[in-house]
Amino acid sequence: MRRKVQKDLNDTILKNPIYLRAKWSFLESSIIAWSTDYKHYLLKFFSWFIFLSFLIISVLKLEIIKTNAIFFSSWKELMTWQGVFLGGQLTIIAVVYPLVVGFISVLFQDKSAKTIIFPVYKKYSGFMFAGLSGMAFAIFIIGCFFLRSFLDDITYSAFCIASAIWLFCNILMTAWFFTKTFIILNDESRNELITRFSIQEACISDISSRLKISIIKNSKGYDLLKEKDSDILSADSYSYSEIDFSKITKKVKDKYEISNINYTLINTAIYLQTLILKVKKIEKCEIFIQPYKQEGWRIQT
């Protein structure tokens, strides 16, 4: 189902000139994704820098690097800069971010502004992810301090190089945060941003959700639900009959919704069931698949 929804979107709205003008750039879409699911991406970010550290260790231990170590002697100074890195990062996340975000909150105090503008600002500026990345960076450096006694100079240097790269990334995210804050302060650019955000996030999400419901309700009409022999077993997504069907239900937790349906597996099950019924010489059976219904899948055999 997901492929069908994406295909319909690609063939229609994603080719619309208005949508193309409002489309996020790669960097914008990445920042919004990081801000939306910041826990998931923060874990990835932390894991990536741990992996990078071990990769740098492997590189530094190569014979060619050892032979030309004189050209990289200044890198050892990074070991004495870790305290500076930690102090600078903590200043940014403990002083700069709260002051700027607090100023924006005061500036847009009214209820409508907080409901519309601040959520857009939160995701587009990326301050939530940038702040958490700074905290993870601080934990990384403190952890390296504790492990210093057990690490040789090459290994610790590798962690220091990784921390310098991480700090560079955090500085870039801070620069992005400041530039997008100025966009929010300007009336014209703010209105343009809200329009783009509405098209890219709310509009696409709503259309995608409506397409899913439409496909689920009429999966046979979309040629997703298929039959091998309708005389033996007919399959449909809706029943107009008042017959009391036997039911197969699946309880899910609250706030869960259908994200995808694999009709290949369903069609395979229908195909196998048709063969079984054919062997047993049973005909005129019906199966109705209604996952959007509260009572689950309704089946008559």
Rosetta blueprint (number, residue, H / E / L):
1 M L
2 R H
3 R H
4 K H
5 V H
6 Q H
7 K H
8 D H
9 L H
10 N H
11 D H
12 T L
13 I H
14 L H
15 K H
16 N L
17 P H
18 I H
19 Y H
20 L H
21 R H
22 A H
23 K L
24 W L
25 S L
26 F H
27 L H
28 E H
29 S H
30 S H
31 I H
32 I H
33 A H
34 W H
35 S H
36 T H
37 D L
38 Y H
39 K H
40 H H
41 Y H
42 L H
43 L H
44 K H
45 F H
46 F H
47 S H
48 W H
49 F H
50 I H
51 F H
52 L H
53 S H
54 F H
55 L H
56 I H
57 I H
58 S H
59 V H
60 L H
61 K L
62 L L
63 E H
64 I H
65 I H
66 K H
67 T H
68 N L
69 A H
70 I H
71 F H
72 F H
73 S H
74 S H
75 W H
76 K H
77 E H
78 L H
79 M H
80 T H
81 W L
82 Q H
83 G H
84 V H
85 F H
86 L H
87 G H
88 G H
89 Q H
90 L H
91 T H
92 I H
93 I H
94 A H
95 V H
96 V H
97 Y H
98 P H
99 L H
100 V H
101 V H
102 G H
103 F H
104 I H
105 S H
106 V H
107 L H
108 F L
109 Q L
110 D L
111 K H
112 S H
113 A H
114 K H
115 T H
116 I H
117 I H
118 F H
119 P H
120 V H
121 Y H
122 K H
123 K H
124 Y H
125 S H
126 G L
127 F H
128 M H
129 F H
130 A H
131 G H
132 L H
133 S H
134 G H
135 M H
136 A H
137 F H
138 A H
139 I H
140 F H
141 I H
142 I H
143 G H
144 C H
145 F H
146 F H
147 L H
148 R H
149 S H
150 F H
151 L L
152 D L
153 D H
154 I H
155 T H
156 Y H
157 S H
158 A H
159 F H
160 C H
161 I H
162 A H
163 S H
164 A H
165 I H
166 W H
167 L H
168 F H
169 C H
170 N H
171 I H
172 L H
173 M H
174 T H
175 A H
176 W H
177 F H
178 F H
179 T H
180 K H
181 T H
182 F H
183 I H
184 I H
185 L H
186 N L
187 D H
188 E H
189 S H
190 R H
191 N H
192 E H
193 L H
194 I H
195 T H
196 R H
197 F H
198 S H
199 I H
200 Q H
201 E H
202 A H
203 C H
204 I H
205 S H
206 D H
207 I H
208 S H
209 S H
210 R H
211 L H
212 K H
213 I H
214 S H
215 I H
216 I H
217 K H
218 N L
219 S L
220 K L
221 G L
222 Y L
223 D L
224 L L
225 L L
226 K L
227 E L
228 K L
229 D L
230 S L
231 D L
232 I L
233 L E
234 S E
235 A E
236 D E
237 S L
238 Y L
239 S L
240 Y L
241 S L
242 E L
243 I L
244 D L
245 F L
246 S E
247 K E
248 I E
249 T L
250 K L
251 K L
252 V L
253 K L
254 D L
255 K L
256 Y L
257 E L
258 I L
259 S L
260 N L
261 I L
262 N L
263 Y H
264 T H
265 L H
266 I H
267 N H
268 T H
269 A H
270 I H
271 Y H
272 L H
273 Q H
274 T H
275 L H
276 I H
277 L H
278 K H
279 V H
280 K L
281 K L
282 I L
283 E L
284 K L
285 C E
286 E E
287 I E
288 F E
289 I L
290 Q L
291 P L
292 Y L
293 K L
294 Q L
295 E L
296 G L
297 W E
298 R E
299 I E
300 Q E
301 T L
